[in-house]
Amino acid sequence: MPIAGALVALLPSAALPAVLVCAAVQALAMALAFRGLWRHRHTYTAPVPPHAPAVPAAPAAPSTAPVA
């Protein structure tokens, strides 16, 4: 946002339509990129094997009984 404000402040008013066109193209590209990520989200999430335990077993606690 600060860069956009600086562009609007620094560019002459005749150049603003070109900036708006660039912003619209960038918004379209971002929308398509997010749409592609959403459609292919199954490829970047780790699958959970059906035979895996839901909670990993806790390690056995050391014995506190005195050694004879």
N, C-alpha and C positions, 0 to 999 in steps of 0.2 A: 504494500500500500504506500509506503513512503516513496518508493521509486516511481509509482504511478503519479503521485502528486508532484514530484519533481519534474517528470516529463510534461505534465500539463502546464506547470509554471514556466518551464524553460522553452518549450516549443511555441512557435507563433501559431495563431489561431487557424491559419491556412493548413497547417500540418496535422491538426487534431483529427480530421476524418481518417487519415492514414493510421493514426494510433488506434482509433476505434476499430478499424478493420483488422489490425493486428491483434487486438484484444479479443475480437470475436473469433478469429481463427484459432487463437490459443485456447479459448474456452471450448470450442468444438473438439480440438485435439485432446484436451484433458477429459472431456466427457467420453470420448471414444476409448481413451486409455483406461479409464475406470470401468467402463462397460466390459472391455476385454478382460480386465482383472477379475471382475465379478463372474463372468462366464466361465473362466478357467480356474476358479478358486480351488477346485478339487485337486488340481495338480500341484499345489504348493502347501497343502495341509497333510500332515503325517497321518497315514491310516492307522487305525488301532486294530491289531490282529484279534480275531474272535477268541483265541485261546489264551490271551494275556490276562493275568489277574487284574481285577479292578484297582486294588491297592497293593503295592509291593509289601512283601512280608518284612516285618521289623527284625533286625538282627537280635539274636539271643542275648539277654542281659548277662553280664558276668556274675558268677556266683559270689556271694558274700560270706559263705560258710568258712569257718577257720580251717586251715589246712593242718592235719594232724601229723 
